[in-house]
């Protein structure tokens, strides 16, 4: 499992997770947590979820180009520290 947010650090973690998935022939679970704040309106949260889904789709595509066929994505809403 690897958490991604589009940062260069997440990209490094993603690359490492891909290597492990290939070497060990284990599933790759790509996770993104949409932070939910009390002050964020419903329309903003909806847009953040759309952006998250798009990003997860792109990461999964990158995994598939590395011939990782057992990759899946997971989107969560809330506090990342509390989710994991």
C-alpha positions in Angstrom: 0.0 0.0 0.0 1.3 3.4 -0.9 -0.3 6.8 -0.1 0.0 9.4 -2.9 -0.7 13.1 -3.0 1.1 14.2 -6.2 4.2 15.4 -4.4 7.8 14.4 -5.4 8.0 12.5 -2.1 4.8 10.5 -3.0 6.3 9.8 -6.4 9.4 8.3 -4.8 7.3 6.2 -2.4 5.1 5.1 -5.4 8.2 4.1 -7.4 9.5 2.0 -4.4 6.1 0.4 -3.9 6.0 -0.5 -7.6 9.4 -2.2 -7.3 8.2 -4.2 -4.3 5.0 -5.2 -6.1 7.0 -6.4 -9.1 9.8 -8.2 -7.0 7.4 -9.9 -4.6 4.5 -10.3 -7.0 2.1 -8.7 -4.5 -0.9 -6.4 -5.1 -0.3 -2.7 -5.2 -2.9 -0.6 -3.4 -2.7 3.1 -4.2 -4.4 5.4 -1.6 -5.3 9.1 -1.5 -6.9 10.7 1.4 -9.0 13.8 0.7 -8.7 16.0 3.8 -12.1 17.0 5.1 -12.2 20.3 7.0 -15.3 21.7 8.7 -14.9 24.9 6.8 -14.8 23.3 3.4 -18.1 23.6 1.5 -19.8 20.6 -0.2 -18.9 21.9 -3.7 -15.3 22.2 -2.8 -15.2 18.8 -1.3 -16.8 17.4 -4.4 -14.1 19.0 -6.6 -11.3 17.7 -4.3 -12.8 14.2 -4.7 -12.8 14.5 -8.5 -9.2 15.7 -8.5 -8.2 12.8 -6.2 -10.0 10.3 -8.4 -8.2 11.7 -11.5 -4.8 11.5 -9.7 -5.4 7.9 -8.6 -6.3 7.0 -12.1 -3.0 8.4 -13.4 -1.0 6.6 -10.7 -2.8 3.3 -11.6 -2.0 3.9 -15.3 1.7 4.4 -14.4 1.6 1.1 -12.5 0.1 -0.7 -15.5 2.8 0.6 -17.8 5.2 -1.2 -15.5 3.2 -4.3 -16.1 1.6 -4.3 -12.6 -1.8 -5.8 -13.3 -2.9 -6.3 -9.7 -3.0 -2.5 -8.8 -6.1 -1.0 -7.3 -7.0 2.4 -5.9 -8.6 3.6 -2.8 -9.9 7.0 -2.0 -10.7 8.0 1.6 -12.2 11.2 3.0 -11.1 12.5 6.4 -7.8 12.9 8.3 -4.9 10.9 6.8 -3.3 10.3 10.2 -6.6 8.9 11.6 -7.3 6.8 8.5 -3.9 5.0 8.6 
